[in-house]
Amino acid sequence: DALALLLPRQRYIAAINYSIWRDTMESIEFHHDVNYSSNDRASGAGGPTFIPLNKYVNMATLQLAVFF
């Protein structure tokens, strides 16, 4: 379990990469995280206690790479 590391319990990722223009690469990514239950607690060796805030987190990313 990685709650104390602030990592989600499960992560699903979908990505599409495509080159529209010459010497470029465009990417769209979608992340869907399933966090731990709000009843779960994590602390390590007397450190601070971490409590998950939201059950689900969604994130979309758009990237543009240029090659030269």
C-alpha positions in Angstrom: 0.0 0.0 0.0 1.4 3.4 -1.0 -1.0 5.9 0.7 1.9 7.5 2.6 3.7 8.0 -0.7 0.6 9.9 -2.0 0.2 7.4 -4.8 -3.3 6.2 -5.8 -4.6 2.7 -5.1 -5.3 2.1 -8.8 -4.4 4.2 -11.9 -5.8 3.8 -15.4 -4.1 5.5 -18.4 -5.2 6.0 -22.0 -2.9 7.8 -24.4 -3.0 8.7 -28.1 0.1 9.8 -30.0 0.0 11.2 -33.5 2.1 13.3 -35.8 0.1 16.1 -37.5 3.0 18.2 -38.8 6.5 17.1 -39.9 9.0 16.7 -37.1 6.4 16.9 -34.4 4.6 14.5 -32.1 1.3 15.4 -30.4 0.0 13.4 -27.4 -3.2 13.3 -25.4 -3.3 11.4 -22.2 -6.1 10.7 -19.7 -5.5 9.4 -16.2 -8.2 8.1 -13.9 -7.0 7.5 -10.4 -8.9 5.5 -7.7 -7.7 6.6 -4.3 -7.9 4.8 -1.0 -11.0 4.9 1.1 -11.4 7.9 3.4 -11.3 5.4 6.3 -7.7 4.5 5.4 -4.9 6.2 7.3 -1.1 6.0 6.7 1.9 7.2 8.7 5.4 5.9 8.8 7.6 5.8 11.9 5.9 8.5 13.7 5.6 10.8 10.7 2.5 12.8 9.7 -0.8 11.0 9.0 -2.0 11.0 5.4 -5.7 10.9 4.6 -7.0 10.7 1.0 -9.1 13.7 0.0 -11.1 12.5 -3.1 -12.2 9.0 -4.1 -11.5 9.6 -7.8 -9.2 12.0 -9.6 -9.2 12.6 -13.4 -6.5 14.4 -15.3 -6.0 15.1 -19.0 -2.7 16.1 -20.5 -1.8 17.6 -23.9 1.8 17.4 -25.0 3.6 18.7 -28.1 7.1 17.5 -29.0 9.3 19.1 -31.7 12.2 17.3 -33.2 15.2 19.1 -34.8 
